[in-house]
Amino acid sequence: MHYQHRVAETKLREYLDFFSVVGVTGPRQSGKSTLLLNMLKDEYTYVTFDDSRILALFHHDPQQFISMYPNKIIFDEVQKAPEIFDLIKIAVDNDRDTRGKFILTGSSQFGFIRGVSESLAGRIGLLSLLPYQYSEIKSALHQESIYKGSYPELVNKHYQLFQDWFSAYINTYLNNDVRAISNIGDMRDFQRLMSLLAANTSQQLNMSTYANDLGVDVKTIKHWISILQASYIIFLIPPYHKNYGKRIVKRPKVYFHDTGLVSYLTGIESHKQYAQGPLAGPIFENYIVSEVLKREWHLKTNAELYYLRTSHGQEVDLIIDRKQYKECLEIKSSATFHPKMIQHLDVFMEKEDKAYLIYQGDSYPPMQDVAVLNYEAYLS
């Protein structure tokens, strides 16, 4: 199958030329192994701890194992062998001049980040690879990707067996990844939380409400949310608080890394169900926000994402804080422009800031210092 080059390749190559160790995290099936095997197939040896035989070989004699793979090695799903972080630290400290000595990948941040922070701080450059971003998907599939998501295998197969694929994905996630991370207890309630979050995507996160709905305490919900974040199912956007103090809403908003999972969990199978259903607006907003996140993470811009909502109901859907200035985005699923769509943006803008209305209609010249853009024009 034809390999789709990824935007993240540029930053990966820069990191391999600078750091002794490079870590690549991201959800399962986001294309981490595919990227590395295609980009570095003639340079690196690939070893995956998803293979039980490799894992057993490592545990039998860790010192012997690391001596077999001294340089230019990709260790895939490294969180399954957390003891290897200390061995890699020793190998790197004994050879500080070699760049790109090891590449470590992981689909869960729990064990991965713990191993990095305890053993490899200052020795590793960290990158994230999320599913395909807009520029990596063929234009004929852009409309479908809004609600069917952008996992590479699904996109490459033109969304064949869309529902079956996500069913298998969730089953693997629950039975393998979640159980490996934590003792959840009632897995059915955990999956119900995922469905509740999907039905409320792009909304503020109210843990008390979910605790009441599921009959568990808030501490449990908080723990489950952290698991969903660590395994790249959801991400939270915090409120922007600078200069606005007590006037703003304090809860974060919740989004899914992939809108296809939202559709699967809420029973959306067709464009008609998406476009005419109650989640059309929230899914479109989730799509735009997740696309912005991919762009910023894959290019490693270090921009920070926020939203803003005041106690009086004024809101900016997404703020991209680039330190020197902000980009303020209002996101609408509508294809028809109304001036009221942009009436709140100028309230929060400072001199150097930029503002955009992102929607599904035609692009127009700037109005009230706000660029009115079709979402495809913005993403491209």
N, C-alpha and C positions, 0 to 999 in steps of 0.2 A: 504493500500500500504506500502511496505517495506520502512523504513526510511533510507536515506543515511546519515551516520555520516559526519560531516563537520570538516575540519581542524581547523576552527576558534573556535571550542568548547573548546580547551585547553586554549586559551587566555581568552575566556569569563569566564571560571571557575576561573582563576587567578584574574580577575578583580572583580568578585562577592565576592571574599574573601578579597578584599582590599578596594574597593571604596563603598561609601554609595549609589551612583547612577551609573548605567552603561547605556550608550547610544549605540544603535546599528542602524546604518544607512546603506542604500544601496538601489539599484533600486527596484521598485515594482517587485514582483515575483522572487526575488533572494533567497527566502527561510527563511527570518528572522523569521516570525511567526512559520513556521514549525520547525525550529531549536529550538526555545524557548519552544514551546509546547511539543516537544518530550524530550528535555533535562531536563526541569524543571516542567513537568506536575504535579508532586506530591509535589512541593515546592511553586509554585507561582499561584496567581490568574491572569487570563488573561482578560484585558479590552481593547476593541478596539474603537477608535474614528471614525473608518470607519462606525460604526453603528450610524445612525442618532438619534436613541433613546437615546443612551449613551451620545452623544454630547448634546442633548437637556436637559438631566438630569443634566449634568455638568453646563451648562449655567444657568439653573434655580436657582441653589444654590451651587456655587463652594465650599464653606466651608463645607457644609453638605456632598457633594460628596467626598471630600478628606478624611473626617472623616470615610466614609464607607470603604475606602481602605487605611489603615494606614501603612501596611507593607507587604513585599514580593508580590509586584504587578508589572505586566507587563502592561504598558500603550502603546498600539500600535497606530501608526500614530499620535503621540502626537503633531505634528506641527499644527494639526487642532484645537487644544485647547491651544493656546499659553499662556493663562492666568494661566495654571496649573503649569508653571515653578516656579513662585513665591511661590505658595502654597507648592510645593515640597521642595523648599529651606527652608521654615520655618519648615516643618516637619523634614528635615534632621538636621537642626541646633538645634532642640529640642531633637535630639537623634543621636548624632555623633558617638556613639559606635556600632550601628548596621550596618553591612556591607551588601551590596546587597539588600538594602531596596526597591529600585525601579529600574526597567528596563524600559527604554524609547526607542521606535523605531520610525524611520521616513524614508520616501522615498524621501524627499526633504530636502536639506541642508539649504535652505533659512530661514524658520521659526525655524527650529531645532537649527541651530548654533547660531542664534540670541538669542533664549531663553536660551541656554547653556551659552553663553558669558555674558549675562546680569544678570543671576540668579544663575547659578550652577558652575561657574568657581572655580576650586579647589575641587569640590565635586563629579565630574563625570569622569569616564574613558570612552573614546570613541573608539568604534570599527566599522569597516565597514564589511558588508557581501555582496560580489559580487556573481554572478552566479557560478555554479560549476566550480572548477578548475580541471586540468588534472587528478589528483589522485582520484577525486571523481566521475569520469565518467568511465563506463565499457569500457574495451579495445576495444570491438567490435564497439564502437561508436566514438572512438577517431578521425578517419579519417573524419567522417561526421561532427564532432563538429567544425572542422576548419572553415567551411563556414556556418554551420547551428547554431552555437553558443552553449551556455551551460546553458540556463535558465532551472532550475530544472524540471518544468512541461513538457517541450518539450523533455528533455533527458529521463525522466522517461517513457514517452509515445513513445519513439523511433522515435521522430520527425514526428509523424502523424499530418496531417493538419498543416504543418509547416507555409505555407503562411497565412492560415486563422488565426492562433494563433497570428502572428505578426500584421496582420491587426487589430485584436481586441485590441492588446496591444497598438498600436499607437493611435487608436481611443480613448481608455480610457485615455492614457497619454495626448493627446491634449485637450480633452473635460473636463477632471477632474483636473489633476495635473497642467498643464500649466496655465489654466484659474485661478486656485487658487493662483498661484504664482504671476502672473502679467497680466496686461491688454495688450495683445499682439497687438491687432488691427487686422491686416490681417492674420488670421491663415493659409491661403493657402501659403502665402509667408514664414511663419515660417516653414511649412512642406517642402516647396521647398528648404529652407536652409538645412534642415536635409538630403534631397536627394543629394544636391550638396556636402555636407560634406562627405557623404557615398561614392560618386563617386571619392572623393579625399582623402580617408582615407590613413593614413601613410605619408601624404604630409605636407609641411609647410602650416601654416594657414595664408592666405592673406585676411584680412577682406575687403580691398578696392575692390578686385576682386568680392567678394560675394555681396558687396554693389552695385556695378555697374550691376551685373547680375540680381539682384532683384529690382533695382530701389529704394533703400532706402539708408539712410546715414550710415556711418561707426559706429556712436554711436549706432544706432539701432542694427546693426550686433553684436557689442560688447555686448550689453544687452542680445540678444538672445543666444549668445554663453555662457554667464554666466548662463542662465536658463538651457541650455542643460548640462552644467557641474554640476550644483546644483542638478539636477534630475537624475544624473548618466546615461545619454545617451552617452556623450563623455567625454574624458579627454585630457588634453594637456601635452605634454612633452617639457620642456624648453631646450634651448641650453646650453651646458656645456661651461662655459666661463673662468674658472680658467686657468691662465697662457697663454691664447691664444689671449686675447685682441681683437683688431679690425679685426683680421683675420677670425673670425667666423661669420656665419649667425646668425641673432638675433631672427628670428621668431620661435615660438614654432611649434611643429608638432601635428597634431590632430589625435586621435584614438577613436574608439568606444569601450565602455565597453564590448559589445557583437557583435561578427562578424556576427551572424545570422541576426541582424538588418541591417547591411551593405548589406548582400545578399538580404534581402527583399526590401530594398529601391532602389536597383539597378537592380532588376528583375532576380536575380540568384536563380534558383530553383533546379538545379541538379549538381552533381559532374562534369559532362562534361562542363556545362556552367561556373562553377568556374575554373576548371583546364585549360581550353582552352581559357578563356576570358582574357581581358586586366587587370582585377583586381586580377589575381592569386597571383602576387607578393605582392601588397599592402595588400590584405586580409591575406595572410600568415604572413606578418610582423605584422599586427595588432593583429593577433591571438597570436603570440609569446609574443609581448609586453604586451598584456592584461593578458596573463597567468602569466608573471613575476609580474605584478602589483598585481594580486590576491594572489600570493604566499607571497609577501612582506607584503601586508595589512592584510591577514588572520593570519600571524604569528607575525604581529606587529613588524617588524624588524627595522623600522625607517630608512631604506635605502632610498636614493633619486634617482630618475630616470631622466636621461638626454639623449640627443643625441648630436652629434657634426658634424658640416659640415663647412669646411673652404670656403673662397671665391675662392679657387682654385679647389673646388669640392671633396676634400678628406673628407671622412665621416666615422663615427661610428654610426651604427643604434641605439644602445642603450648602455648607460653607467649606471651601477648600482653602485652608490657611497656609499660605506660602511664605509666611513671616514678614516679607516686605509689603505684601498686599494680600487681600482675600478675593476669592472668586465666589460670588453668591448665586446660587442656582435655584430657580423656581421650576418645578417639574410637574407637567400636566399631561395626562393621557389624551386630552382632547386634540382634535385636528382643526379646531376653529379658534382663532385668536380673539380675545376680549381684553381691552385695556386694564380691567380690574385684576387680571392675572398678575400684573407686575406692580400693583399699587403699593405693596408693602416693602419692596426691595430697597428703594432709596432711603427708607427710614434707618436702615442699618449700615448703609455704605459710607465709607470714608473716602478721602480724596483719591487715593491710588487704587481703590478697589474696582473690580469688574463685575458686572451682573449679566445674567443670562436667563431667559425663559427657554426651557427645553420642552418641546411638545411635538405632536405628530403632524402639525400643519406646515404651511410654507414659511420659509425664512423671510424676514423683513429687515429693512434698515433699522438701526438702533432707535429706540423710542425711550425718552426720559433716561438716557444713558444706559439702557438695557438692550442687549443684543437678543433679538427674537429669532431663535434658530430651530429648524427641524432637527430632531434628535440625531438623524444620520449625519447631517452636516456637522453637528457638534462632535460626535464620536469619531468622525473621520478627520 
